[in-house]
Amino acid sequence: METKPCIICGHELESALPDNDWSTLQPHGGGQVTLSFYYGSCKFDLNMDGTQFVGVICDDCGEKCVERMKRTTENTRD
Ligand SMILES: [Zn+2]
């Protein structure tokens, strides 16, 4: 069964969807993380459209990070 590692601790997460479906990043016991870099990044803004990285994060690591992030219901998925 395919798993994906939490971007912080590396804990392997399984898909929350039936049949090990990873067509969207919806892990059981975690969530999707998107990092967006645009003009201003000295390392990752590699083109004028910006650069994005997507991955998964476990609930425990997410709990430690969300207090430093803005909460939004805007869907930023493509
Ligand atoms: Zn983690």
N, CA, C, O and the ligand as a Tripos MOL2 file, in Angstrom:
@<TRIPOS>MOLECULE
protein
  313   311    79     0     0
PROTEIN
NO_CHARGES

@<TRIPOS>ATOM
      1 N           0.8500   -1.1980    0.0000 N.3       1 MET1
      2 CA          0.0000    0.0000    0.0000 C.3       1 MET1
      3 C           0.8790    1.2390    0.0000 C.2       1 MET1
      4 O           1.8010    1.3590    0.8060 O.2       1 MET1
      5 N           0.5890    2.1480   -0.9000 N.am      2 GLU2
      6 CA          1.3750    3.3750   -0.9870 C.3       2 GLU2
      7 C           1.0600    4.2930    0.1940 C.2       2 GLU2
      8 O          -0.1030    4.5070    0.5360 O.2       2 GLU2
      9 N           2.0940    4.8190    0.7970 N.am      3 THR3
     10 CA          1.9530    5.8080    1.8550 C.3       3 THR3
     11 C           2.7600    7.0400    1.4740 C.2       3 THR3
     12 O           3.6110    6.9900    0.5860 O.2       3 THR3
     13 N           2.4840    8.1410    2.1540 N.am      4 LYS4
     14 CA          3.2490    9.3650    1.9070 C.3       4 LYS4
     15 C           3.7430    9.8910    3.2560 C.2       4 LYS4
     16 O           3.0120    9.8580    4.2450 O.2       4 LYS4
     17 N           4.9920   10.3800    3.2910 N.am      5 PRO5
     18 CA          5.5780   10.8060    4.5630 C.3       5 PRO5
     19 C           5.1470   12.2160    4.9690 C.2       5 PRO5
     20 O           5.0750   13.1230    4.1390 O.2       5 PRO5
     21 N           4.8630   12.3810    6.2670 N.am      6 CYS6
     22 CA          4.6390   13.7130    6.8350 C.3       6 CYS6
     23 C           5.8690   14.5730    6.5380 C.2       6 CYS6
     24 O           7.0020   14.1270    6.7130 O.2       6 CYS6
     25 N           5.6370   15.8060    6.0890 N.am      7 ILE7
     26 CA          6.7710   16.6630    5.7010 C.3       7 ILE7
     27 C           7.6220   17.0740    6.8970 C.2       7 ILE7
     28 O           8.7640   17.4970    6.7180 O.2       7 ILE7
     29 N           7.0860   16.9580    8.1200 N.am      8 ILE8
     30 CA          7.8490   17.3590    9.3020 C.3       8 ILE8
     31 C           8.5460   16.1600    9.9510 C.2       8 ILE8
     32 O           9.7670   16.1700   10.1090 O.2       8 ILE8
     33 N           7.7890   15.1370   10.3260 N.am      9 CYS9
     34 CA          8.3630   14.0370   11.1130 C.3       9 CYS9
     35 C           8.6440   12.7810   10.2900 C.2       9 CYS9
     36 O           9.3460   11.8790   10.7460 O.2       9 CYS9
     37 N           8.0960   12.7270    9.0790 N.am     10 GLY10
     38 CA          8.3600   11.5680    8.2300 C.3      10 GLY10
     39 C           7.4350   10.3880    8.4710 C.2      10 GLY10
     40 O           7.5490    9.3690    7.7890 O.2      10 GLY10
     41 N           6.5140   10.5040    9.4340 N.am     11 HIS11
     42 CA          5.5600    9.4190    9.6940 C.3      11 HIS11
     43 C           4.7900    9.1110    8.4160 C.2      11 HIS11
     44 O           4.2800   10.0170    7.7570 O.2      11 HIS11
     45 N           4.7080    7.8330    8.0710 N.am     12 GLU12
     46 CA          4.0510    7.4440    6.8230 C.3      12 GLU12
     47 C           2.5370    7.4600    7.0020 C.2      12 GLU12
     48 O           2.0100    6.8350    7.9220 O.2      12 GLU12
     49 N           1.8480    8.1670    6.1320 N.am     13 LEU13
     50 CA          0.4000    8.3100    6.1970 C.3      13 LEU13
     51 C          -0.2450    7.5450    5.0480 C.2      13 LEU13
     52 O           0.2590    7.5210    3.9250 O.2      13 LEU13
     53 N          -1.3930    6.9130    5.3710 N.am     14 GLU14
     54 CA         -2.1680    6.2060    4.3580 C.3      14 GLU14
     55 C          -3.2490    7.1380    3.8240 C.2      14 GLU14
     56 O          -3.6220    8.1080    4.4830 O.2      14 GLU14
     57 N          -3.7410    6.8450    2.6480 N.am     15 SER15
     58 CA         -4.8210    7.6370    2.0760 C.3      15 SER15
     59 C          -6.0920    7.4450    2.8860 C.2      15 SER15
     60 O          -6.3660    6.3490    3.3750 O.2      15 SER15
     61 N          -6.8760    8.5280    3.0270 N.am     16 ALA16
     62 CA         -8.1710    8.4320    3.7030 C.3      16 ALA16
     63 C          -9.2550    7.9470    2.7460 C.2      16 ALA16
     64 O         -10.3660    7.6330    3.1740 O.2      16 ALA16
     65 N          -8.9450    7.8860    1.4820 N.am     17 LEU17
     66 CA         -9.9380    7.5090    0.4770 C.3      17 LEU17
     67 C          -9.8770    6.0130    0.2030 C.2      17 LEU17
     68 O          -8.8390    5.3830    0.4080 O.2      17 LEU17
     69 N         -10.9840    5.4450   -0.2600 N.am     18 PRO18
     70 CA        -11.0200    4.0070   -0.5520 C.3      18 PRO18
     71 C         -10.0160    3.6280   -1.6430 C.2      18 PRO18
     72 O          -9.6370    4.4470   -2.4810 O.2      18 PRO18
     73 N          -9.6090    2.3910   -1.6040 N.am     19 ASP19
     74 CA         -8.7330    1.8210   -2.6380 C.3      19 ASP19
     75 C          -7.3940    2.5380   -2.7390 C.2      19 ASP19
     76 O          -6.8070    2.6270   -3.8180 O.2      19 ASP19
     77 N          -6.9090    3.0530   -1.5950 N.am     20 ASN20
     78 CA         -5.5950    3.7090   -1.5620 C.3      20 ASN20
     79 C          -5.4890    4.7970   -2.6380 C.2      20 ASN20
     80 O          -4.4710    4.9230   -3.3180 O.2      20 ASN20
     81 N          -6.5540    5.5700   -2.7720 N.am     21 ASP21
     82 CA         -6.6290    6.6090   -3.7960 C.3      21 ASP21
     83 C          -5.8390    7.8430   -3.3670 C.2      21 ASP21
     84 O          -6.1750    8.4930   -2.3770 O.2      21 ASP21
     85 N          -4.7930    8.1550   -4.1170 N.am     22 TRP22
     86 CA         -3.9980    9.3620   -3.8420 C.3      22 TRP22
     87 C          -4.1870   10.4030   -4.9510 C.2      22 TRP22
     88 O          -3.3010   11.2290   -5.1750 O.2      22 TRP22
     89 N          -5.3250   10.3750   -5.6450 N.am     23 SER23
     90 CA         -5.5450   11.3680   -6.7030 C.3      23 SER23
     91 C          -5.6740   12.7710   -6.1020 C.2      23 SER23
     92 O          -5.3770   13.7650   -6.7650 O.2      23 SER23
     93 N          -6.1180   12.8460   -4.8410 N.am     24 THR24
     94 CA         -5.9990   14.0770   -4.0690 C.3      24 THR24
     95 C          -5.2150   13.7170   -2.8160 C.2      24 THR24
     96 O          -5.2390   12.5710   -2.3670 O.2      24 THR24
     97 N          -4.5250   14.6950   -2.2580 N.am     25 LEU25
     98 CA         -3.7080   14.4350   -1.0730 C.3      25 LEU25
     99 C          -4.5820   14.5280    0.1700 C.2      25 LEU25
    100 O          -4.6290   15.5620    0.8360 O.2      25 LEU25
    101 N          -5.2810   13.4200    0.4760 N.am     26 GLN26
    102 CA         -6.1430   13.3630    1.6580 C.3      26 GLN26
    103 C          -5.7170   12.1840    2.5200 C.2      26 GLN26
    104 O          -6.2860   11.0970    2.4180 O.2      26 GLN26
    105 N          -4.7100   12.3970    3.3760 N.am     27 PRO27
    106 CA         -4.2490   11.3020    4.2200 C.3      27 PRO27
    107 C          -5.1710   11.0710    5.4110 C.2      27 PRO27
    108 O          -5.8340   11.9930    5.8880 O.2      27 PRO27
    109 N          -5.2030    9.8290    5.8820 N.am     28 HIS28
    110 CA         -5.9020    9.5130    7.1260 C.3      28 HIS28
    111 C          -5.0380   10.0210    8.2770 C.2      28 HIS28
    112 O          -3.8650    9.6580    8.3710 O.2      28 HIS28
    113 N          -5.5990   10.8550    9.1550 N.am     29 GLY29
    114 CA         -4.8440   11.3780   10.3000 C.3      29 GLY29
    115 C          -3.9150   12.5090    9.9310 C.2      29 GLY29
    116 O          -2.8770   12.6990   10.5660 O.2      29 GLY29
    117 N          -4.2810   13.2660    8.9050 N.am     30 GLY30
    118 CA         -3.4250   14.3820    8.5120 C.3      30 GLY30
    119 C          -4.0900   15.2420    7.4720 C.2      30 GLY30
    120 O          -5.3080   15.1860    7.3060 O.2      30 GLY30
    121 N          -3.3190   16.0310    6.7740 N.am     31 GLY31
    122 CA         -3.8650   16.9170    5.7590 C.3      31 GLY31
    123 C          -2.8320   17.2560    4.7140 C.2      31 GLY31
    124 O          -1.6800   16.8250    4.7690 O.2      31 GLY31
    125 N          -3.2860   18.0460    3.7580 N.am     32 GLN32
    126 CA         -2.4020   18.4770    2.6750 C.3      32 GLN32
    127 C          -1.7200   19.7750    3.0550 C.2      32 GLN32
    128 O          -2.3110   20.6240    3.7220 O.2      32 GLN32
    129 N          -0.4860   19.9260    2.6360 N.am     33 VAL33
    130 CA          0.2580   21.1580    2.8360 C.3      33 VAL33
    131 C           0.7090   21.6690    1.4820 C.2      33 VAL33
    132 O           1.2180   20.9110    0.6570 O.2      33 VAL33
    133 N           0.5180   22.9670    1.2600 N.am     34 THR34
    134 CA          1.0060   23.5990    0.0350 C.3      34 THR34
    135 C           1.8950   24.7660    0.4260 C.2      34 THR34
    136 O           1.4870   25.6390    1.1920 O.2      34 THR34
    137 N           3.0870   24.7770   -0.0940 N.am     35 LEU35
    138 CA          3.9860   25.9140    0.0950 C.3      35 LEU35
    139 C           4.0690   26.6460   -1.2280 C.2      35 LEU35
    140 O           4.3830   26.0470   -2.2570 O.2      35 LEU35
    141 N           3.7890   27.9360   -1.2040 N.am     36 SER36
    142 CA          3.7970   28.7350   -2.4210 C.3      36 SER36
    143 C           4.8800   29.7930   -2.3240 C.2      36 SER36
    144 O           4.9230   30.5690   -1.3690 O.2      36 SER36
    145 N           5.7340   29.8160   -3.2960 N.am     37 PHE37
    146 CA          6.8170   30.8010   -3.3260 C.3      37 PHE37
    147 C           6.6640   31.6600   -4.5720 C.2      37 PHE37
    148 O           6.5490   31.1520   -5.6870 O.2      37 PHE37
    149 N           6.6660   32.9630   -4.3610 N.am     38 TYR38
    150 CA          6.5340   33.8950   -5.4790 C.3      38 TYR38
    151 C           7.7070   34.8740   -5.4170 C.2      38 TYR38
    152 O           8.7040   34.6340   -4.7370 O.2      38 TYR38
    153 N           7.5620   35.9670   -6.1340 N.am     39 TYR39
    154 CA          8.5910   36.9920   -6.1130 C.3      39 TYR39
    155 C           8.9140   37.3430   -4.6640 C.2      39 TYR39
    156 O           8.0110   37.5940   -3.8660 O.2      39 TYR39
    157 N          10.1500   37.3580   -4.3400 N.am     40 GLY40
    158 CA         10.5880   37.6300   -2.9760 C.3      40 GLY40
    159 C          11.3530   36.4680   -2.4040 C.2      40 GLY40
    160 O          12.2410   36.6510   -1.5720 O.2      40 GLY40
    161 N          11.0140   35.2530   -2.8500 N.am     41 SER41
    162 CA         11.7890   34.1080   -2.3990 C.3      41 SER41
    163 C          13.1450   34.1220   -3.0840 C.2      41 SER41
    164 O          13.2400   34.3040   -4.2980 O.2      41 SER41
    165 N          14.1760   33.9290   -2.3040 N.am     42 CYS42
    166 CA         15.5280   33.8990   -2.8620 C.3      42 CYS42
    167 C          15.9320   32.5000   -3.2760 C.2      42 CYS42
    168 O          16.9940   32.3130   -3.8710 O.2      42 CYS42
    169 N          15.0880   31.4940   -2.9670 N.am     43 LYS43
    170 CA         15.4750   30.1220   -3.2620 C.3      43 LYS43
    171 C          14.5170   29.3650   -4.1550 C.2      43 LYS43
    172 O          14.9360   28.4700   -4.8890 O.2      43 LYS43
    173 N          13.2200   29.7080   -4.1090 N.am     44 PHE44
    174 CA         12.2540   28.8360   -4.7780 C.3      44 PHE44
    175 C          11.3980   29.5100   -5.8340 C.2      44 PHE44
    176 O          10.6500   28.8220   -6.5270 O.2      44 PHE44
    177 N          11.4730   30.8210   -5.9880 N.am     45 ASP45
    178 CA         10.7090   31.4730   -7.0420 C.3      45 ASP45
    179 C          11.5000   31.3470   -8.3360 C.2      45 ASP45
    180 O          12.2530   32.2430   -8.7170 O.2      45 ASP45
    181 N          11.3110   30.2130   -8.9990 N.am     46 LEU46
    182 CA         12.1520   29.8990  -10.1460 C.3      46 LEU46
    183 C          11.5860   30.4220  -11.4560 C.2      46 LEU46
    184 O          12.2720   30.3940  -12.4780 O.2      46 LEU46
    185 N          10.3410   30.8990  -11.4430 N.am     47 ASN47
    186 CA          9.7710   31.5010  -12.6530 C.3      47 ASN47
    187 C           8.7440   32.5400  -12.2380 C.2      47 ASN47
    188 O           8.4280   32.6650  -11.0550 O.2      47 ASN47
    189 N           8.2240   33.2820  -13.1950 N.am     48 MET48
    190 CA          7.3290   34.3960  -12.8810 C.3      48 MET48
    191 C           5.9690   33.9350  -12.3600 C.2      48 MET48
    192 O           5.2310   34.7340  -11.7820 O.2      48 MET48
    193 N           5.6270   32.6710  -12.5520 N.am     49 ASP49
    194 CA          4.3410   32.1670  -12.0760 C.3      49 ASP49
    195 C           4.4170   31.6380  -10.6530 C.2      49 ASP49
    196 O           3.4050   31.2190  -10.0910 O.2      49 ASP49
    197 N           5.5920   31.6550  -10.0760 N.am     50 GLY50
    198 CA          5.7580   31.1210   -8.7340 C.3      50 GLY50
    199 C           6.0290   29.6290   -8.7730 C.2      50 GLY50
    200 O           5.8950   28.9810   -9.8110 O.2      50 GLY50
    201 N           6.4100   29.1050   -7.6340 N.am     51 THR51
    202 CA          6.7250   27.6890   -7.5060 C.3      51 THR51
    203 C           5.9830   27.1520   -6.3020 C.2      51 THR51
    204 O           5.9850   27.7720   -5.2390 O.2      51 THR51
    205 N           5.3470   26.0010   -6.4630 N.am     52 GLN52
    206 CA          4.6140   25.4060   -5.3600 C.3      52 GLN52
    207 C           5.1440   24.0140   -5.0580 C.2      52 GLN52
    208 O           5.5910   23.2940   -5.9500 O.2      52 GLN52
    209 N           5.0840   23.6550   -3.7960 N.am     53 PHE53
    210 CA          5.3850   22.3110   -3.3420 C.3      53 PHE53
    211 C           4.1600   21.8000   -2.5950 C.2      53 PHE53
    212 O           3.5700   22.5300   -1.7980 O.2      53 PHE53
    213 N           3.7780   20.5680   -2.8420 N.am     54 VAL54
    214 CA          2.6450   19.9880   -2.1230 C.3      54 VAL54
    215 C           3.1090   18.7170   -1.4240 C.2      54 VAL54
    216 O           3.9740   17.9970   -1.9230 O.2      54 VAL54
    217 N           2.5220   18.4550   -0.2670 N.am     55 GLY55
    218 CA          2.8530   17.2610    0.4940 C.3      55 GLY55
    219 C           1.7860   17.0240    1.5380 C.2      55 GLY55
    220 O           0.7240   17.6460    1.5130 O.2      55 GLY55
    221 N           2.0790   16.1140    2.4610 N.am     56 VAL56
    222 CA          1.1220   15.8150    3.5280 C.3      56 VAL56
    223 C           1.7870   16.0470    4.8830 C.2      56 VAL56
    224 O           3.0090   15.9920    5.0210 O.2      56 VAL56
    225 N           0.9360   16.3100    5.8800 N.am     57 ILE57
    226 CA          1.4180   16.5290    7.2460 C.3      57 ILE57
    227 C           0.4920   15.7760    8.2000 C.2      57 ILE57
    228 O          -0.7230   15.7620    8.0040 O.2      57 ILE57
    229 N           1.0560   15.1590    9.2190 N.am     58 CYS58
    230 CA          0.2190   14.4140   10.1620 C.3      58 CYS58
    231 C          -0.4830   15.3970   11.1150 C.2      58 CYS58
    232 O          -0.0460   16.5370   11.2760 O.2      58 CYS58
    233 N          -1.5630   14.9440   11.7360 N.am     59 ASP59
    234 CA         -2.3370   15.8210   12.6280 C.3      59 ASP59
    235 C          -1.4860   16.3480   13.7820 C.2      59 ASP59
    236 O          -1.6320   17.5080   14.1670 O.2      59 ASP59
    237 N          -0.6060   15.5240   14.3380 N.am     60 ASP60
    238 CA          0.2140   15.9640   15.4720 C.3      60 ASP60
    239 C           1.1460   17.1020   15.0770 C.2      60 ASP60
    240 O           1.2660   18.0850   15.8080 O.2      60 ASP60
    241 N           1.8060   16.9810   13.9310 N.am     61 CYS61
    242 CA          2.6910   18.0610   13.4780 C.3      61 CYS61
    243 C           1.8730   19.2680   13.0560 C.2      61 CYS61
    244 O           2.2780   20.4050   13.2970 O.2      61 CYS61
    245 N           0.7190   19.0350   12.4250 N.am     62 GLY62
    246 CA         -0.1500   20.1330   12.0200 C.3      62 GLY62
    247 C          -0.5870   20.9630   13.2060 C.2      62 GLY62
    248 O          -0.6680   22.1880   13.1210 O.2      62 GLY62
    249 N          -0.8700   20.2920   14.3220 N.am     63 GLU63
    250 CA         -1.3170   20.9740   15.5300 C.3      63 GLU63
    251 C          -0.2710   21.9850   16.0060 C.2      63 GLU63
    252 O          -0.6170   23.0350   16.5470 O.2      63 GLU63
    253 N           1.0020   21.6640   15.8010 N.am     64 LYS64
    254 CA          2.0780   22.5530   16.2380 C.3      64 LYS64
    255 C           2.2820   23.7170   15.2640 C.2      64 LYS64
    256 O           2.8220   24.7530   15.6500 O.2      64 LYS64
    257 N           1.8580   23.5580   14.0140 N.am     65 CYS65
    258 CA          2.1240   24.5650   12.9820 C.3      65 CYS65
    259 C           0.9850   25.5470   12.7820 C.2      65 CYS65
    260 O           1.2310   26.7170   12.4910 O.2      65 CYS65
    261 N          -0.2680   25.0980   12.9300 N.am     66 VAL66
    262 CA         -1.3950   25.9380   12.5150 C.3      66 VAL66
    263 C          -1.5190   27.2190   13.3270 C.2      66 VAL66
    264 O          -2.0740   28.2050   12.8410 O.2      66 VAL66
    265 N          -1.0130   27.2220   14.5530 N.am     67 GLU67
    266 CA         -1.1210   28.4340   15.3620 C.3      67 GLU67
    267 C          -0.2890   29.5730   14.7790 C.2      67 GLU67
    268 O          -0.5100   30.7380   15.1080 O.2      67 GLU67
    269 N           0.6590   29.2390   13.9210 N.am     68 ARG68
    270 CA          1.4760   30.2780   13.2920 C.3      68 ARG68
    271 C           1.0250   30.5690   11.8630 C.2      68 ARG68
    272 O           1.6990   31.2910   11.1290 O.2      68 ARG68
    273 N          -0.1260   29.9990   11.4700 N.am     69 MET69
    274 CA         -0.6030   30.1680   10.1020 C.3      69 MET69
    275 C          -1.9710   30.8400   10.1000 C.2      69 MET69
    276 O          -2.6710   30.8620   11.1120 O.2      69 MET69
    277 N          -2.3290   31.3790    8.9600 N.am     70 LYS70
    278 CA         -3.6420   31.9910    8.7780 C.3      70 LYS70
    279 C          -4.6460   30.8980    8.4460 C.2      70 LYS70
    280 O          -4.3960   30.0520    7.5880 O.2      70 LYS70
    281 N          -5.7930   30.9220    9.1380 N.am     71 ARG71
    282 CA         -6.8570   29.9590    8.8310 C.3      71 ARG71
    283 C          -7.7130   30.5120    7.7000 C.2      71 ARG71
    284 O          -8.1170   31.6740    7.7320 O.2      71 ARG71
    285 N          -7.9870   29.6850    6.7070 N.am     72 THR72
    286 CA         -8.8210   30.1100    5.5890 C.3      72 THR72
    287 C          -9.6270   28.9290    5.0890 C.2      72 THR72
    288 O          -9.1950   27.7840    5.2170 O.2      72 THR72
    289 N         -10.7900   29.1920    4.5230 N.am     73 THR73
    290 CA        -11.5830   28.1330    3.9100 C.3      73 THR73
    291 C         -11.4310   28.1820    2.3940 C.2      73 THR73
    292 O         -12.0540   27.4060    1.6680 O.2      73 THR73
    293 N         -10.5950   29.1050    1.9280 N.am     74 GLU74
    294 CA        -10.3580   29.2120    0.4870 C.3      74 GLU74
    295 C          -9.6570   27.9480    0.0010 C.2      74 GLU74
    296 O          -8.6630   27.5060    0.5770 O.2      74 GLU74
    297 N         -10.1890   27.3860   -1.0560 N.am     75 ASN75
    298 CA         -9.5720   26.1850   -1.6190 C.3      75 ASN75
    299 C          -8.4590   26.5920   -2.5690 C.2      75 ASN75
    300 O          -8.7020   27.2170   -3.6020 O.2      75 ASN75
    301 N          -7.2320   26.2310   -2.2060 N.am     76 THR76
    302 CA         -6.0990   26.6210   -3.0300 C.3      76 THR76
    303 C          -5.6360   25.5010   -3.9340 C.2      76 THR76
    304 O          -4.6180   25.6240   -4.6160 O.2      76 THR76
    305 N          -6.3860   24.4010   -3.9420 N.am     77 ARG77
    306 CA         -6.0070   23.3050   -4.8390 C.3      77 ARG77
    307 C          -6.3060   23.6620   -6.2770 C.2      77 ARG77
    308 O          -7.2270   24.4240   -6.5720 O.2      77 ARG77
    309 N          -5.5290   23.1110   -7.1410 N.am     78 ASP78
    310 CA         -5.7950   23.2850   -8.5830 C.3      78 ASP78
    311 C          -6.9440   22.3910   -8.9970 C.2      78 ASP78
    312 O          -7.3290   22.3820  -10.1660 O.2      78 ASP78
    313 ZN          4.2960   14.5130   11.4270 Zn       79 ZN79
@<TRIPOS>BOND
     1     1     2 1
     2     2     3 1
     3     3     4 2
     4     3     5 am
     5     5     6 1
     6     6     7 1
     7     7     8 2
     8     7     9 am
     9     9    10 1
    10    10    11 1
    11    11    12 2
    12    11    13 am
    13    13    14 1
    14    14    15 1
    15    15    16 2
    16    15    17 am
    17    17    18 1
    18    18    19 1
    19    19    20 2
    20    19    21 am
    21    21    22 1
    22    22    23 1
    23    23    24 2
    24    23    25 am
    25    25    26 1
    26    26    27 1
    27    27    28 2
    28    27    29 am
    29    29    30 1
    30    30    31 1
    31    31    32 2
    32    31    33 am
    33    33    34 1
    34    34    35 1
    35    35    36 2
    36    35    37 am
    37    37    38 1
    38    38    39 1
    39    39    40 2
    40    39    41 am
    41    41    42 1
    42    42    43 1
    43    43    44 2
    44    43    45 am
    45    45    46 1
    46    46    47 1
    47    47    48 2
    48    47    49 am
    49    49    50 1
    50    50    51 1
    51    51    52 2
    52    51    53 am
    53    53    54 1
    54    54    55 1
    55    55    56 2
    56    55    57 am
    57    57    58 1
    58    58    59 1
    59    59    60 2
    60    59    61 am
    61    61    62 1
    62    62    63 1
    63    63    64 2
    64    63    65 am
    65    65    66 1
    66    66    67 1
    67    67    68 2
    68    67    69 am
    69    69    70 1
    70    70    71 1
    71    71    72 2
    72    71    73 am
    73    73    74 1
    74    74    75 1
    75    75    76 2
    76    75    77 am
    77    77    78 1
    78    78    79 1
    79    79    80 2
    80    79    81 am
    81    81    82 1
    82    82    83 1
    83    83    84 2
    84    83    85 am
    85    85    86 1
    86    86    87 1
    87    87    88 2
    88    87    89 am
    89    89    90 1
    90    90    91 1
    91    91    92 2
    92    91    93 am
    93    93    94 1
    94    94    95 1
    95    95    96 2
    96    95    97 am
    97    97    98 1
    98    98    99 1
    99    99   100 2
   100    99   101 am
   101   101   102 1
   102   102   103 1
   103   103   104 2
   104   103   105 am
   105   105   106 1
   106   106   107 1
   107   107   108 2
   108   107   109 am
   109   109   110 1
   110   110   111 1
   111   111   112 2
   112   111   113 am
   113   113   114 1
   114   114   115 1
   115   115   116 2
   116   115   117 am
   117   117   118 1
   118   118   119 1
   119   119   120 2
   120   119   121 am
   121   121   122 1
   122   122   123 1
   123   123   124 2
   124   123   125 am
   125   125   126 1
   126   126   127 1
   127   127   128 2
   128   127   129 am
   129   129   130 1
   130   130   131 1
   131   131   132 2
   132   131   133 am
   133   133   134 1
   134   134   135 1
   135   135   136 2
   136   135   137 am
   137   137   138 1
   138   138   139 1
   139   139   140 2
   140   139   141 am
   141   141   142 1
   142   142   143 1
   143   143   144 2
   144   143   145 am
   145   145   146 1
   146   146   147 1
   147   147   148 2
   148   147   149 am
   149   149   150 1
   150   150   151 1
   151   151   152 2
   152   151   153 am
   153   153   154 1
   154   154   155 1
   155   155   156 2
   156   155   157 am
   157   157   158 1
   158   158   159 1
   159   159   160 2
   160   159   161 am
   161   161   162 1
   162   162   163 1
   163   163   164 2
   164   163   165 am
   165   165   166 1
   166   166   167 1
   167   167   168 2
   168   167   169 am
   169   169   170 1
   170   170   171 1
   171   171   172 2
   172   171   173 am
   173   173   174 1
   174   174   175 1
   175   175   176 2
   176   175   177 am
   177   177   178 1
   178   178   179 1
   179   179   180 2
   180   179   181 am
   181   181   182 1
   182   182   183 1
   183   183   184 2
   184   183   185 am
   185   185   186 1
   186   186   187 1
   187   187   188 2
   188   187   189 am
   189   189   190 1
   190   190   191 1
   191   191   192 2
   192   191   193 am
   193   193   194 1
   194   194   195 1
   195   195   196 2
   196   195   197 am
   197   197   198 1
   198   198   199 1
   199   199   200 2
   200   199   201 am
   201   201   202 1
   202   202   203 1
   203   203   204 2
   204   203   205 am
   205   205   206 1
   206   206   207 1
   207   207   208 2
   208   207   209 am
   209   209   210 1
   210   210   211 1
   211   211   212 2
   212   211   213 am
   213   213   214 1
   214   214   215 1
   215   215   216 2
   216   215   217 am
   217   217   218 1
   218   218   219 1
   219   219   220 2
   220   219   221 am
   221   221   222 1
   222   222   223 1
   223   223   224 2
   224   223   225 am
   225   225   226 1
   226   226   227 1
   227   227   228 2
   228   227   229 am
   229   229   230 1
   230   230   231 1
   231   231   232 2
   232   231   233 am
   233   233   234 1
   234   234   235 1
   235   235   236 2
   236   235   237 am
   237   237   238 1
   238   238   239 1
   239   239   240 2
   240   239   241 am
   241   241   242 1
   242   242   243 1
   243   243   244 2
   244   243   245 am
   245   245   246 1
   246   246   247 1
   247   247   248 2
   248   247   249 am
   249   249   250 1
   250   250   251 1
   251   251   252 2
   252   251   253 am
   253   253   254 1
   254   254   255 1
   255   255   256 2
   256   255   257 am
   257   257   258 1
   258   258   259 1
   259   259   260 2
   260   259   261 am
   261   261   262 1
   262   262   263 1
   263   263   264 2
   264   263   265 am
   265   265   266 1
   266   266   267 1
   267   267   268 2
   268   267   269 am
   269   269   270 1
   270   270   271 1
   271   271   272 2
   272   271   273 am
   273   273   274 1
   274   274   275 1
   275   275   276 2
   276   275   277 am
   277   277   278 1
   278   278   279 1
   279   279   280 2
   280   279   281 am
   281   281   282 1
   282   282   283 1
   283   283   284 2
   284   283   285 am
   285   285   286 1
   286   286   287 1
   287   287   288 2
   288   287   289 am
   289   289   290 1
   290   290   291 1
   291   291   292 2
   292   291   293 am
   293   293   294 1
   294   294   295 1
   295   295   296 2
   296   295   297 am
   297   297   298 1
   298   298   299 1
   299   299   300 2
   300   299   301 am
   301   301   302 1
   302   302   303 1
   303   303   304 2
   304   303   305 am
   305   305   306 1
   306   306   307 1
   307   307   308 2
   308   307   309 am
   309   309   310 1
   310   310   311 1
   311   311   312 2
@<TRIPOS>SUBSTRUCTURE
     1 MET1         2 RESIDUE 1 A MET
     2 GLU2         6 RESIDUE 1 A GLU
     3 THR3        10 RESIDUE 1 A THR
     4 LYS4        14 RESIDUE 1 A LYS
     5 PRO5        18 RESIDUE 1 A PRO
     6 CYS6        22 RESIDUE 1 A CYS
     7 ILE7        26 RESIDUE 1 A ILE
     8 ILE8        30 RESIDUE 1 A ILE
     9 CYS9        34 RESIDUE 1 A CYS
    10 GLY10       38 RESIDUE 1 A GLY
    11 HIS11       42 RESIDUE 1 A HIS
    12 GLU12       46 RESIDUE 1 A GLU
    13 LEU13       50 RESIDUE 1 A LEU
    14 GLU14       54 RESIDUE 1 A GLU
    15 SER15       58 RESIDUE 1 A SER
    16 ALA16       62 RESIDUE 1 A ALA
    17 LEU17       66 RESIDUE 1 A LEU
    18 PRO18       70 RESIDUE 1 A PRO
    19 ASP19       74 RESIDUE 1 A ASP
    20 ASN20       78 RESIDUE 1 A ASN
    21 ASP21       82 RESIDUE 1 A ASP
    22 TRP22       86 RESIDUE 1 A TRP
    23 SER23       90 RESIDUE 1 A SER
    24 THR24       94 RESIDUE 1 A THR
    25 LEU25       98 RESIDUE 1 A LEU
    26 GLN26      102 RESIDUE 1 A GLN
    27 PRO27      106 RESIDUE 1 A PRO
    28 HIS28      110 RESIDUE 1 A HIS
    29 GLY29      114 RESIDUE 1 A GLY
    30 GLY30      118 RESIDUE 1 A GLY
    31 GLY31      122 RESIDUE 1 A GLY
    32 GLN32      126 RESIDUE 1 A GLN
    33 VAL33      130 RESIDUE 1 A VAL
    34 THR34      134 RESIDUE 1 A THR
    35 LEU35      138 RESIDUE 1 A LEU
    36 SER36      142 RESIDUE 1 A SER
    37 PHE37      146 RESIDUE 1 A PHE
    38 TYR38      150 RESIDUE 1 A TYR
    39 TYR39      154 RESIDUE 1 A TYR
    40 GLY40      158 RESIDUE 1 A GLY
    41 SER41      162 RESIDUE 1 A SER
    42 CYS42      166 RESIDUE 1 A CYS
    43 LYS43      170 RESIDUE 1 A LYS
    44 PHE44      174 RESIDUE 1 A PHE
    45 ASP45      178 RESIDUE 1 A ASP
    46 LEU46      182 RESIDUE 1 A LEU
    47 ASN47      186 RESIDUE 1 A ASN
    48 MET48      190 RESIDUE 1 A MET
    49 ASP49      194 RESIDUE 1 A ASP
    50 GLY50      198 RESIDUE 1 A GLY
    51 THR51      202 RESIDUE 1 A THR
    52 GLN52      206 RESIDUE 1 A GLN
    53 PHE53      210 RESIDUE 1 A PHE
    54 VAL54      214 RESIDUE 1 A VAL
    55 GLY55      218 RESIDUE 1 A GLY
    56 VAL56      222 RESIDUE 1 A VAL
    57 ILE57      226 RESIDUE 1 A ILE
    58 CYS58      230 RESIDUE 1 A CYS
    59 ASP59      234 RESIDUE 1 A ASP
    60 ASP60      238 RESIDUE 1 A ASP
    61 CYS61      242 RESIDUE 1 A CYS
    62 GLY62      246 RESIDUE 1 A GLY
    63 GLU63      250 RESIDUE 1 A GLU
    64 LYS64      254 RESIDUE 1 A LYS
    65 CYS65      258 RESIDUE 1 A CYS
    66 VAL66      262 RESIDUE 1 A VAL
    67 GLU67      266 RESIDUE 1 A GLU
    68 ARG68      270 RESIDUE 1 A ARG
    69 MET69      274 RESIDUE 1 A MET
    70 LYS70      278 RESIDUE 1 A LYS
    71 ARG71      282 RESIDUE 1 A ARG
    72 THR72      286 RESIDUE 1 A THR
    73 THR73      290 RESIDUE 1 A THR
    74 GLU74      294 RESIDUE 1 A GLU
    75 ASN75      298 RESIDUE 1 A ASN
    76 THR76      302 RESIDUE 1 A THR
    77 ARG77      306 RESIDUE 1 A ARG
    78 ASP78      310 RESIDUE 1 A ASP
    79 ZN79       313 GROUP 0 **** ****
